[in-house]
Amino acid sequence: MTIEHKHEYETLYHPRVSAEAAALGIKAVEIRTCGVCKHEVPFIQIGDQWVLLYEEQAKGAQDILLA
């Protein structure tokens, strides 16, 4: 059984932005980790805004059927 919580992200490290990513408008990249569950996710900075690159969806019955 998993316990739901709000992720509390802390910066783990800053990879260098490639020339191709910079050409697309990405200013910076951060890998952040949740202090509670240690879940790691990438964030990108576009303009002055930090955006979560993707959200992981909860696993459900459909995932079991597709596996």
PDB file of N, H, CA, C and O in Angstrom:
ATOM      1  N   MET A   1       0.846  -1.176   0.000  1.00  0.00           N
ATOM      2  CA  MET A   1       0.000   0.000   0.000  1.00  0.00           C
ATOM      3  C   MET A   1       0.892   1.240   0.000  1.00  0.00           C
ATOM      4  O   MET A   1       1.807   1.350   0.817  1.00  0.00           O
ATOM      5  N   THR A   2       0.629   2.164  -0.906  1.00  0.00           N
ATOM      6  H   THR A   2      -0.114   2.075  -1.569  1.00  0.00           H
ATOM      7  CA  THR A   2       1.406   3.396  -0.969  1.00  0.00           C
ATOM      8  C   THR A   2       0.650   4.519  -0.283  1.00  0.00           C
ATOM      9  O   THR A   2      -0.580   4.565  -0.303  1.00  0.00           O
ATOM     10  N   ILE A   3       1.396   5.409   0.314  1.00  0.00           N
ATOM     11  H   ILE A   3       2.396   5.372   0.329  1.00  0.00           H
ATOM     12  CA  ILE A   3       0.807   6.557   0.988  1.00  0.00           C
ATOM     13  C   ILE A   3       0.938   7.762   0.069  1.00  0.00           C
ATOM     14  O   ILE A   3       2.038   8.102  -0.366  1.00  0.00           O
ATOM     15  N   GLU A   4      -0.189   8.407  -0.226  1.00  0.00           N
ATOM     16  H   GLU A   4      -1.082   8.130   0.127  1.00  0.00           H
ATOM     17  CA  GLU A   4      -0.184   9.596  -1.070  1.00  0.00           C
ATOM     18  C   GLU A   4       0.368  10.783  -0.283  1.00  0.00           C
ATOM     19  O   GLU A   4       0.059  10.951   0.897  1.00  0.00           O
ATOM     20  N   HIS A   5       1.177  11.594  -0.934  1.00  0.00           N
ATOM     21  H   HIS A   5       1.428  11.458  -1.893  1.00  0.00           H
ATOM     22  CA  HIS A   5       1.684  12.810  -0.315  1.00  0.00           C
ATOM     23  C   HIS A   5       1.988  13.834  -1.393  1.00  0.00           C
ATOM     24  O   HIS A   5       2.088  13.495  -2.572  1.00  0.00           O
ATOM     25  N   LYS A   6       2.133  15.065  -0.994  1.00  0.00           N
ATOM     26  H   LYS A   6       2.052  15.341  -0.036  1.00  0.00           H
ATOM     27  CA  LYS A   6       2.523  16.126  -1.922  1.00  0.00           C
ATOM     28  C   LYS A   6       4.051  16.118  -1.972  1.00  0.00           C
ATOM     29  O   LYS A   6       4.717  16.227  -0.942  1.00  0.00           O
ATOM     30  N   HIS A   7       4.592  15.989  -3.178  1.00  0.00           N
ATOM     31  H   HIS A   7       4.052  15.901  -4.015  1.00  0.00           H
ATOM     32  CA  HIS A   7       6.043  15.939  -3.326  1.00  0.00           C
ATOM     33  C   HIS A   7       6.666  17.264  -2.885  1.00  0.00           C
ATOM     34  O   HIS A   7       6.170  18.338  -3.227  1.00  0.00           O
ATOM     35  N   GLU A   8       7.731  17.178  -2.141  1.00  0.00           N
ATOM     36  H   GLU A   8       8.133  16.306  -1.863  1.00  0.00           H
ATOM     37  CA  GLU A   8       8.496  18.338  -1.698  1.00  0.00           C
ATOM     38  C   GLU A   8       9.861  18.254  -2.377  1.00  0.00           C
ATOM     39  O   GLU A   8      10.795  17.653  -1.847  1.00  0.00           O
ATOM     40  N   TYR A   9       9.963  18.871  -3.567  1.00  0.00           N
ATOM     41  H   TYR A   9       9.204  19.360  -3.998  1.00  0.00           H
ATOM     42  CA  TYR A   9      11.155  18.724  -4.385  1.00  0.00           C
ATOM     43  C   TYR A   9      12.302  19.614  -3.920  1.00  0.00           C
ATOM     44  O   TYR A   9      12.110  20.767  -3.536  1.00  0.00           O
ATOM     45  N   GLU A  10      13.507  19.035  -3.967  1.00  0.00           N
ATOM     46  H   GLU A  10      13.663  18.097  -4.279  1.00  0.00           H
ATOM     47  CA  GLU A  10      14.748  19.744  -3.700  1.00  0.00           C
ATOM     48  C   GLU A  10      15.649  19.515  -4.905  1.00  0.00           C
ATOM     49  O   GLU A  10      15.612  18.444  -5.512  1.00  0.00           O
ATOM     50  N   THR A  11      16.457  20.507  -5.256  1.00  0.00           N
ATOM     51  H   THR A  11      16.488  21.377  -4.763  1.00  0.00           H
ATOM     52  CA  THR A  11      17.346  20.378  -6.404  1.00  0.00           C
ATOM     53  C   THR A  11      18.445  19.369  -6.100  1.00  0.00           C
ATOM     54  O   THR A  11      19.121  19.458  -5.075  1.00  0.00           O
ATOM     55  N   LEU A  12      18.614  18.410  -7.003  1.00  0.00           N
ATOM     56  H   LEU A  12      18.065  18.338  -7.836  1.00  0.00           H
ATOM     57  CA  LEU A  12      19.653  17.399  -6.874  1.00  0.00           C
ATOM     58  C   LEU A  12      20.883  17.811  -7.673  1.00  0.00           C
ATOM     59  O   LEU A  12      21.995  17.793  -7.147  1.00  0.00           O
ATOM     60  N   TYR A  13      20.693  18.187  -8.951  1.00  0.00           N
ATOM     61  H   TYR A  13      19.789  18.201  -9.379  1.00  0.00           H
ATOM     62  CA  TYR A  13      21.797  18.701  -9.762  1.00  0.00           C
ATOM     63  C   TYR A  13      21.271  19.427 -10.994  1.00  0.00           C
ATOM     64  O   TYR A  13      20.097  19.313 -11.348  1.00  0.00           O
ATOM     65  N   HIS A  14      22.165  20.180 -11.644  1.00  0.00           N
ATOM     66  H   HIS A  14      23.119  20.273 -11.357  1.00  0.00           H
ATOM     67  CA  HIS A  14      21.866  20.976 -12.835  1.00  0.00           C
ATOM     68  C   HIS A  14      22.681  20.446 -14.015  1.00  0.00           C
ATOM     69  O   HIS A  14      23.859  20.785 -14.133  1.00  0.00           O
ATOM     70  N   PRO A  15      22.096  19.625 -14.893  1.00  0.00           N
ATOM     71  CA  PRO A  15      22.832  19.241 -16.100  1.00  0.00           C
ATOM     72  C   PRO A  15      22.968  20.445 -17.034  1.00  0.00           C
ATOM     73  O   PRO A  15      22.160  21.372 -16.986  1.00  0.00           O
ATOM     74  N   ARG A  16      23.981  20.420 -17.870  1.00  0.00           N
ATOM     75  H   ARG A  16      24.638  19.666 -17.909  1.00  0.00           H
ATOM     76  CA  ARG A  16      24.203  21.504 -18.836  1.00  0.00           C
ATOM     77  C   ARG A  16      23.157  21.428 -19.943  1.00  0.00           C
ATOM     78  O   ARG A  16      22.800  20.343 -20.402  1.00  0.00           O
ATOM     79  N   VAL A  17      22.676  22.583 -20.363  1.00  0.00           N
ATOM     80  H   VAL A  17      22.967  23.465 -19.991  1.00  0.00           H
ATOM     81  CA  VAL A  17      21.688  22.663 -21.450  1.00  0.00           C
ATOM     82  C   VAL A  17      22.430  22.582 -22.782  1.00  0.00           C
ATOM     83  O   VAL A  17      23.386  23.322 -23.014  1.00  0.00           O
ATOM     84  N   SER A  18      21.987  21.686 -23.649  1.00  0.00           N
ATOM     85  H   SER A  18      21.210  21.085 -23.462  1.00  0.00           H
ATOM     86  CA  SER A  18      22.619  21.540 -24.967  1.00  0.00           C
ATOM     87  C   SER A  18      22.258  22.724 -25.858  1.00  0.00           C
ATOM     88  O   SER A  18      21.304  23.449 -25.578  1.00  0.00           O
ATOM     89  N   ALA A  19      23.005  22.911 -26.908  1.00  0.00           N
ATOM     90  H   ALA A  19      23.779  22.322 -27.135  1.00  0.00           H
ATOM     91  CA  ALA A  19      22.739  23.986 -27.867  1.00  0.00           C
ATOM     92  C   ALA A  19      21.367  23.795 -28.523  1.00  0.00           C
ATOM     93  O   ALA A  19      20.660  24.767 -28.789  1.00  0.00           O
ATOM     94  N   GLU A  20      21.000  22.541 -28.781  1.00  0.00           N
ATOM     95  H   GLU A  20      21.575  21.752 -28.565  1.00  0.00           H
ATOM     96  CA  GLU A  20      19.712  22.248 -29.409  1.00  0.00           C
ATOM     97  C   GLU A  20      18.556  22.623 -28.475  1.00  0.00           C
ATOM     98  O   GLU A  20      17.556  23.191 -28.916  1.00  0.00           O
ATOM     99  N   ALA A  21      18.698  22.303 -27.178  1.00  0.00           N
ATOM    100  H   ALA A  21      19.510  21.842 -26.820  1.00  0.00           H
ATOM    101  CA  ALA A  21      17.656  22.643 -26.208  1.00  0.00           C
ATOM    102  C   ALA A  21      17.561  24.158 -26.034  1.00  0.00           C
ATOM    103  O   ALA A  21      16.462  24.706 -25.943  1.00  0.00           O
ATOM    104  N   ALA A  22      18.698  24.827 -25.989  1.00  0.00           N
ATOM    105  H   ALA A  22      19.590  24.382 -26.063  1.00  0.00           H
ATOM    106  CA  ALA A  22      18.707  26.286 -25.861  1.00  0.00           C
ATOM    107  C   ALA A  22      18.028  26.940 -27.068  1.00  0.00           C
ATOM    108  O   ALA A  22      17.342  27.952 -26.920  1.00  0.00           O
ATOM    109  N   ALA A  23      18.217  26.368 -28.259  1.00  0.00           N
ATOM    110  H   ALA A  23      18.775  25.547 -28.379  1.00  0.00           H
ATOM    111  CA  ALA A  23      17.580  26.899 -29.460  1.00  0.00           C
ATOM    112  C   ALA A  23      16.051  26.769 -29.386  1.00  0.00           C
ATOM    113  O   ALA A  23      15.331  27.531 -30.032  1.00  0.00           O
ATOM    114  N   LEU A  24      15.562  25.813 -28.606  1.00  0.00           N
ATOM    115  H   LEU A  24      16.147  25.194 -28.081  1.00  0.00           H
ATOM    116  CA  LEU A  24      14.122  25.629 -28.425  1.00  0.00           C
ATOM    117  C   LEU A  24      13.556  26.526 -27.326  1.00  0.00           C
ATOM    118  O   LEU A  24      12.348  26.528 -27.090  1.00  0.00           O
ATOM    119  N   GLY A  25      14.423  27.290 -26.650  1.00  0.00           N
ATOM    120  H   GLY A  25      15.404  27.288 -26.841  1.00  0.00           H
ATOM    121  CA  GLY A  25      13.961  28.215 -25.622  1.00  0.00           C
ATOM    122  C   GLY A  25      14.150  27.719 -24.194  1.00  0.00           C
ATOM    123  O   GLY A  25      13.696  28.363 -23.248  1.00  0.00           O
ATOM    124  N   ILE A  26      14.816  26.581 -24.031  1.00  0.00           N
ATOM    125  H   ILE A  26      15.185  26.058 -24.799  1.00  0.00           H
ATOM    126  CA  ILE A  26      15.062  26.052 -22.689  1.00  0.00           C
ATOM    127  C   ILE A  26      16.291  26.742 -22.113  1.00  0.00           C
ATOM    128  O   ILE A  26      17.385  26.653 -22.671  1.00  0.00           O
ATOM    129  N   LYS A  27      16.101  27.433 -20.986  1.00  0.00           N
ATOM    130  H   LYS A  27      15.213  27.505 -20.533  1.00  0.00           H
ATOM    131  CA  LYS A  27      17.200  28.190 -20.381  1.00  0.00           C
ATOM    132  C   LYS A  27      18.025  27.362 -19.411  1.00  0.00           C
ATOM    133  O   LYS A  27      19.240  27.537 -19.326  1.00  0.00           O
ATOM    134  N   ALA A  28      17.372  26.452 -18.671  1.00  0.00           N
ATOM    135  H   ALA A  28      16.385  26.310 -18.739  1.00  0.00           H
ATOM    136  CA  ALA A  28      18.068  25.657 -17.656  1.00  0.00           C
ATOM    137  C   ALA A  28      17.322  24.356 -17.423  1.00  0.00           C
ATOM    138  O   ALA A  28      16.147  24.225 -17.765  1.00  0.00           O
ATOM    139  N   VAL A  29      18.026  23.397 -16.835  1.00  0.00           N
ATOM    140  H   VAL A  29      18.981  23.504 -16.558  1.00  0.00           H
ATOM    141  CA  VAL A  29      17.453  22.101 -16.497  1.00  0.00           C
ATOM    142  C   VAL A  29      17.867  21.773 -15.067  1.00  0.00           C
ATOM    143  O   VAL A  29      19.003  22.030 -14.669  1.00  0.00           O
ATOM    144  N   GLU A  30      16.945  21.207 -14.298  1.00  0.00           N
ATOM    145  H   GLU A  30      16.022  20.999 -14.621  1.00  0.00           H
ATOM    146  CA  GLU A  30      17.248  20.746 -12.946  1.00  0.00           C
ATOM    147  C   GLU A  30      16.664  19.360 -12.757  1.00  0.00           C
ATOM    148  O   GLU A  30      15.551  19.078 -13.199  1.00  0.00           O
ATOM    149  N   ILE A  31      17.414  18.507 -12.105  1.00  0.00           N
ATOM    150  H   ILE A  31      18.318  18.737 -11.745  1.00  0.00           H
ATOM    151  CA  ILE A  31      16.872  17.232 -11.657  1.00  0.00           C
ATOM    152  C   ILE A  31      16.560  17.444 -10.182  1.00  0.00           C
ATOM    153  O   ILE A  31      17.438  17.795  -9.394  1.00  0.00           O
ATOM    154  N   ARG A  32      15.308  17.226  -9.822  1.00  0.00           N
ATOM    155  H   ARG A  32      14.595  16.941 -10.462  1.00  0.00           H
ATOM    156  CA  ARG A  32      14.876  17.433  -8.438  1.00  0.00           C
ATOM    157  C   ARG A  32      14.412  16.113  -7.849  1.00  0.00           C
ATOM    158  O   ARG A  32      13.913  15.241  -8.560  1.00  0.00           O
ATOM    159  N   THR A  33      14.582  15.976  -6.545  1.00  0.00           N
ATOM    160  H   THR A  33      14.987  16.684  -5.967  1.00  0.00           H
ATOM    161  CA  THR A  33      14.171  14.773  -5.843  1.00  0.00           C
ATOM    162  C   THR A  33      13.242  15.153  -4.693  1.00  0.00           C
ATOM    163  O   THR A  33      13.417  16.190  -4.053  1.00  0.00           O
ATOM    164  N   CYS A  34      12.264  14.306  -4.443  1.00  0.00           N
ATOM    165  H   CYS A  34      12.122  13.464  -4.963  1.00  0.00           H
ATOM    166  CA  CYS A  34      11.331  14.537  -3.338  1.00  0.00           C
ATOM    167  C   CYS A  34      12.021  14.132  -2.044  1.00  0.00           C
ATOM    168  O   CYS A  34      12.561  13.030  -1.946  1.00  0.00           O
ATOM    169  N   GLY A  35      12.008  15.018  -1.051  1.00  0.00           N
ATOM    170  H   GLY A  35      11.569  15.913  -1.131  1.00  0.00           H
ATOM    171  CA  GLY A  35      12.618  14.735   0.237  1.00  0.00           C
ATOM    172  C   GLY A  35      11.900  13.642   1.014  1.00  0.00           C
ATOM    173  O   GLY A  35      12.474  13.055   1.931  1.00  0.00           O
ATOM    174  N   VAL A  36      10.650  13.363   0.657  1.00  0.00           N
ATOM    175  H   VAL A  36      10.183  13.840  -0.088  1.00  0.00           H
ATOM    176  CA  VAL A  36       9.851  12.368   1.374  1.00  0.00           C
ATOM    177  C   VAL A  36      10.041  10.969   0.777  1.00  0.00           C
ATOM    178  O   VAL A  36      10.382  10.029   1.494  1.00  0.00           O
ATOM    179  N   CYS A  37       9.822  10.834  -0.535  1.00  0.00           N
ATOM    180  H   CYS A  37       9.546  11.598  -1.118  1.00  0.00           H
ATOM    181  CA  CYS A  37       9.837   9.503  -1.162  1.00  0.00           C
ATOM    182  C   CYS A  37      11.037   9.266  -2.085  1.00  0.00           C
ATOM    183  O   CYS A  37      11.188   8.169  -2.622  1.00  0.00           O
ATOM    184  N   LYS A  38      11.891  10.274  -2.276  1.00  0.00           N
ATOM    185  H   LYS A  38      11.769  11.166  -1.839  1.00  0.00           H
ATOM    186  CA  LYS A  38      13.096  10.181  -3.112  1.00  0.00           C
ATOM    187  C   LYS A  38      12.781  10.019  -4.600  1.00  0.00           C
ATOM    188  O   LYS A  38      13.638   9.572  -5.362  1.00  0.00           O
ATOM    189  N   HIS A  39      11.576  10.373  -5.022  1.00  0.00           N
ATOM    190  H   HIS A  39      10.880  10.737  -4.404  1.00  0.00           H
ATOM    191  CA  HIS A  39      11.181  10.337  -6.436  1.00  0.00           C
ATOM    192  C   HIS A  39      11.933  11.442  -7.178  1.00  0.00           C
ATOM    193  O   HIS A  39      11.914  12.592  -6.739  1.00  0.00           O
ATOM    194  N   GLU A  40      12.595  11.117  -8.293  1.00  0.00           N
ATOM    195  H   GLU A  40      12.611  10.182  -8.649  1.00  0.00           H
ATOM    196  CA  GLU A  40      13.361  12.098  -9.064  1.00  0.00           C
ATOM    197  C   GLU A  40      12.623  12.465 -10.346  1.00  0.00           C
ATOM    198  O   GLU A  40      12.092  11.596 -11.038  1.00  0.00           O
ATOM    199  N   VAL A  41      12.595  13.766 -10.659  1.00  0.00           N
ATOM    200  H   VAL A  41      13.027  14.472 -10.097  1.00  0.00           H
ATOM    201  CA  VAL A  41      11.963  14.243 -11.888  1.00  0.00           C
ATOM    202  C   VAL A  41      12.764  15.403 -12.470  1.00  0.00           C
ATOM    203  O   VAL A  41      13.406  16.147 -11.729  1.00  0.00           O
ATOM    204  N   PRO A  42      12.730  15.560 -13.802  1.00  0.00           N
ATOM    205  CA  PRO A  42      13.401  16.701 -14.420  1.00  0.00           C
ATOM    206  C   PRO A  42      12.458  17.901 -14.542  1.00  0.00           C
ATOM    207  O   PRO A  42      11.285  17.747 -14.885  1.00  0.00           O
ATOM    208  N   PHE A  43      12.974  19.075 -14.262  1.00  0.00           N
ATOM    209  H   PHE A  43      13.926  19.200 -13.984  1.00  0.00           H
ATOM    210  CA  PHE A  43      12.274  20.338 -14.479  1.00  0.00           C
ATOM    211  C   PHE A  43      13.066  21.120 -15.515  1.00  0.00           C
ATOM    212  O   PHE A  43      14.293  21.038 -15.554  1.00  0.00           O
ATOM    213  N   ILE A  44      12.367  21.880 -16.358  1.00  0.00           N
ATOM    214  H   ILE A  44      11.370  21.947 -16.327  1.00  0.00           H
ATOM    215  CA  ILE A  44      13.042  22.757 -17.322  1.00  0.00           C
ATOM    216  C   ILE A  44      12.567  24.187 -17.114  1.00  0.00           C
ATOM    217  O   ILE A  44      11.431  24.429 -16.706  1.00  0.00           O
ATOM    218  N   GLN A  45      13.454  25.124 -17.400  1.00  0.00           N
ATOM    219  H   GLN A  45      14.377  24.927 -17.731  1.00  0.00           H
ATOM    220  CA  GLN A  45      13.098  26.532 -17.287  1.00  0.00           C
ATOM    221  C   GLN A  45      12.901  27.096 -18.682  1.00  0.00           C
ATOM    222  O   GLN A  45      13.808  27.086 -19.515  1.00  0.00           O
ATOM    223  N   ILE A  46      11.687  27.588 -18.914  1.00  0.00           N
ATOM    224  H   ILE A  46      10.951  27.596 -18.237  1.00  0.00           H
ATOM    225  CA  ILE A  46      11.340  28.236 -20.177  1.00  0.00           C
ATOM    226  C   ILE A  46      10.899  29.642 -19.813  1.00  0.00           C
ATOM    227  O   ILE A  46       9.903  29.827 -19.113  1.00  0.00           O
ATOM    228  N   GLY A  47      11.642  30.630 -20.287  1.00  0.00           N
ATOM    229  H   GLY A  47      12.451  30.480 -20.855  1.00  0.00           H
ATOM    230  CA  GLY A  47      11.373  32.006 -19.864  1.00  0.00           C
ATOM    231  C   GLY A  47      11.730  32.131 -18.401  1.00  0.00           C
ATOM    232  O   GLY A  47      12.838  31.777 -17.998  1.00  0.00           O
ATOM    233  N   ASP A  48      10.800  32.635 -17.597  1.00  0.00           N
ATOM    234  H   ASP A  48       9.900  32.923 -17.924  1.00  0.00           H
ATOM    235  CA  ASP A  48      11.023  32.765 -16.160  1.00  0.00           C
ATOM    236  C   ASP A  48      10.279  31.691 -15.369  1.00  0.00           C
ATOM    237  O   ASP A  48      10.192  31.776 -14.144  1.00  0.00           O
ATOM    238  N   GLN A  49       9.747  30.687 -16.052  1.00  0.00           N
ATOM    239  H   GLN A  49       9.818  30.618 -17.047  1.00  0.00           H
ATOM    240  CA  GLN A  49       8.906  29.696 -15.406  1.00  0.00           C
ATOM    241  C   GLN A  49       9.567  28.313 -15.406  1.00  0.00           C
ATOM    242  O   GLN A  49      10.098  27.871 -16.425  1.00  0.00           O
ATOM    243  N   TRP A  50       9.528  27.632 -14.245  1.00  0.00           N
ATOM    244  H   TRP A  50       9.096  27.990 -13.417  1.00  0.00           H
ATOM    245  CA  TRP A  50      10.009  26.250 -14.150  1.00  0.00           C
ATOM    246  C   TRP A  50       8.831  25.317 -14.388  1.00  0.00           C
ATOM    247  O   TRP A  50       7.766  25.487 -13.795  1.00  0.00           O
ATOM    248  N   VAL A  51       9.027  24.321 -15.267  1.00  0.00           N
ATOM    249  H   VAL A  51       9.892  24.183 -15.749  1.00  0.00           H
ATOM    250  CA  VAL A  51       7.963  23.406 -15.661  1.00  0.00           C
ATOM    251  C   VAL A  51       8.417  21.968 -15.417  1.00  0.00           C
ATOM    252  O   VAL A  51       9.530  21.588 -15.780  1.00  0.00           O
ATOM    253  N   LEU A  52       7.552  21.183 -14.803  1.00  0.00           N
ATOM    254  H   LEU A  52       6.648  21.491 -14.508  1.00  0.00           H
ATOM    255  CA  LEU A  52       7.799  19.754 -14.634  1.00  0.00           C
ATOM    256  C   LEU A  52       7.752  19.124 -16.024  1.00  0.00           C
ATOM    257  O   LEU A  52       6.760  19.273 -16.736  1.00  0.00           O
ATOM    258  N   LEU A  53       8.809  18.426 -16.412  1.00  0.00           N
ATOM    259  H   LEU A  53       9.615  18.304 -15.833  1.00  0.00           H
ATOM    260  CA  LEU A  53       8.891  17.895 -17.773  1.00  0.00           C
ATOM    261  C   LEU A  53       7.801  16.870 -18.061  1.00  0.00           C
ATOM    262  O   LEU A  53       7.242  16.859 -19.157  1.00  0.00           O
ATOM    263  N   TYR A  54       7.495  16.022 -17.109  1.00  0.00           N
ATOM    264  H   TYR A  54       7.949  16.031 -16.218  1.00  0.00           H
ATOM    265  CA  TYR A  54       6.398  15.055 -17.272  1.00  0.00           C
ATOM    266  C   TYR A  54       5.876  14.673 -15.899  1.00  0.00           C
ATOM    267  O   TYR A  54       6.577  14.806 -14.896  1.00  0.00           O
ATOM    268  N   GLU A  55       4.641  14.198 -15.864  1.00  0.00           N
ATOM    269  H   GLU A  55       4.072  14.090 -16.679  1.00  0.00           H
ATOM    270  CA  GLU A  55       4.048  13.722 -14.619  1.00  0.00           C
ATOM    271  C   GLU A  55       3.823  12.233 -14.733  1.00  0.00           C
ATOM    272  O   GLU A  55       3.296  11.746 -15.733  1.00  0.00           O
ATOM    273  N   GLU A  56       4.222  11.521 -13.709  1.00  0.00           N
ATOM    274  H   GLU A  56       4.649  11.917 -12.897  1.00  0.00           H
ATOM    275  CA  GLU A  56       4.007  10.093 -13.682  1.00  0.00           C
ATOM    276  C   GLU A  56       2.574   9.832 -13.260  1.00  0.00           C
ATOM    277  O   GLU A  56       2.089  10.414 -12.290  1.00  0.00           O
ATOM    278  N   GLN A  57       1.903   8.964 -13.982  1.00  0.00           N
ATOM    279  H   GLN A  57       2.298   8.491 -14.770  1.00  0.00           H
ATOM    280  CA  GLN A  57       0.519   8.655 -13.646  1.00  0.00           C
ATOM    281  C   GLN A  57       0.476   7.480 -12.684  1.00  0.00           C
ATOM    282  O   GLN A  57       1.346   6.609 -12.702  1.00  0.00           O
ATOM    283  N   ALA A  58      -0.540   7.471 -11.853  1.00  0.00           N
ATOM    284  H   ALA A  58      -1.246   8.178 -11.839  1.00  0.00           H
ATOM    285  CA  ALA A  58      -0.706   6.377 -10.894  1.00  0.00           C
ATOM    286  C   ALA A  58      -0.963   5.075 -11.645  1.00  0.00           C
ATOM    287  O   ALA A  58      -1.683   5.047 -12.644  1.00  0.00           O
ATOM    288  N   LYS A  59      -0.366   4.013 -11.152  1.00  0.00           N
ATOM    289  H   LYS A  59       0.218   4.035 -10.341  1.00  0.00           H
ATOM    290  CA  LYS A  59      -0.574   2.706 -11.769  1.00  0.00           C
ATOM    291  C   LYS A  59      -1.921   2.168 -11.332  1.00  0.00           C
ATOM    292  O   LYS A  59      -2.295   2.259 -10.163  1.00  0.00           O
ATOM    293  N   GLY A  60      -2.631   1.616 -12.272  1.00  0.00           N
ATOM    294  H   GLY A  60      -2.327   1.541 -13.222  1.00  0.00           H
ATOM    295  CA  GLY A  60      -3.962   1.106 -11.969  1.00  0.00           C
ATOM    296  C   GLY A  60      -4.195  -0.240 -12.620  1.00  0.00           C
ATOM    297  O   GLY A  60      -3.261  -0.889 -13.091  1.00  0.00           O
ATOM    298  N   ALA A  61      -5.428  -0.641 -12.641  1.00  0.00           N
ATOM    299  H   ALA A  61      -6.186  -0.114 -12.259  1.00  0.00           H
ATOM    300  CA  ALA A  61      -5.794  -1.940 -13.193  1.00  0.00           C
ATOM    301  C   ALA A  61      -5.440  -2.023 -14.672  1.00  0.00           C
ATOM    302  O   ALA A  61      -5.048  -3.088 -15.149  1.00  0.00           O
ATOM    303  N   GLN A  62      -5.570  -0.924 -15.407  1.00  0.00           N
ATOM    304  H   GLN A  62      -5.889  -0.058 -15.020  1.00  0.00           H
ATOM    305  CA  GLN A  62      -5.268  -0.948 -16.841  1.00  0.00           C
ATOM    306  C   GLN A  62      -3.796  -1.253 -17.073  1.00  0.00           C
ATOM    307  O   GLN A  62      -3.469  -1.965 -18.023  1.00  0.00           O
ATOM    308  N   ASP A  63      -2.900  -0.743 -16.245  1.00  0.00           N
ATOM    309  H   ASP A  63      -3.165  -0.165 -15.474  1.00  0.00           H
ATOM    310  CA  ASP A  63      -1.478  -1.020 -16.401  1.00  0.00           C
ATOM    311  C   ASP A  63      -1.193  -2.511 -16.203  1.00  0.00           C
ATOM    312  O   ASP A  63      -0.335  -3.078 -16.880  1.00  0.00           O
ATOM    313  N   ILE A  64      -1.899  -3.125 -15.295  1.00  0.00           N
ATOM    314  H   ILE A  64      -2.596  -2.664 -14.746  1.00  0.00           H
ATOM    315  CA  ILE A  64      -1.709  -4.549 -15.062  1.00  0.00           C
ATOM    316  C   ILE A  64      -2.156  -5.349 -16.293  1.00  0.00           C
ATOM    317  O   ILE A  64      -1.501  -6.318 -16.677  1.00  0.00           O
ATOM    318  N   LEU A  65      -3.259  -4.944 -16.900  1.00  0.00           N
ATOM    319  H   LEU A  65      -3.791  -4.156 -16.587  1.00  0.00           H
ATOM    320  CA  LEU A  65      -3.757  -5.636 -18.089  1.00  0.00           C
ATOM    321  C   LEU A  65      -2.822  -5.476 -19.271  1.00  0.00           C
ATOM    322  O   LEU A  65      -2.687  -6.393 -20.080  1.00  0.00           O
ATOM    323  N   LEU A  66      -2.169  -4.313 -19.386  1.00  0.00           N
ATOM    324  H   LEU A  66      -2.279  -3.568 -18.728  1.00  0.00           H
ATOM    325  CA  LEU A  66      -1.281  -4.065 -20.515  1.00  0.00           C
ATOM    326  C   LEU A  66       0.090  -4.724 -20.335  1.00  0.00           C
ATOM    327  O   LEU A  66       0.815  -4.916 -21.310  1.00  0.00           O
ATOM    328  N   ALA A  67       0.441  -5.063 -19.120  1.00  0.00           N
ATOM    329  H   ALA A  67      -0.148  -4.907 -18.327  1.00  0.00           H
ATOM    330  CA  ALA A  67       1.776  -5.642 -18.838  1.00  0.00           C
ATOM    331  C   ALA A  67       1.938  -7.013 -19.356  1.00  0.00           C
ATOM    332  O   ALA A  67       3.000  -7.613 -19.192  1.00  0.00           O
TER     333      ALA A  67
END
